[in-house]
């Protein structure tokens, strides 16, 4: 897990949309999508349900809570 991945996660969590998160971060949407996928692979959980808008799973909500404490 990297700081950059956590920044991307936080933006996706806030915007509930990978394209909007990417635009806010001034990066490409595939970069954001890849970072979220890498986090999911590392933790072996899904962080978001791929609905419109994206919905955080329990694991995604927990990561957001942990991140807010830092």
Secondary structure, 3 states (H helix, E strand, C coil): CCHHHHHHHHHHHHHCCHHHHHHHHCCCHHHHHHHHHHHHHHHCCCCEECCCCCEECHHHHHHHHHHHHC
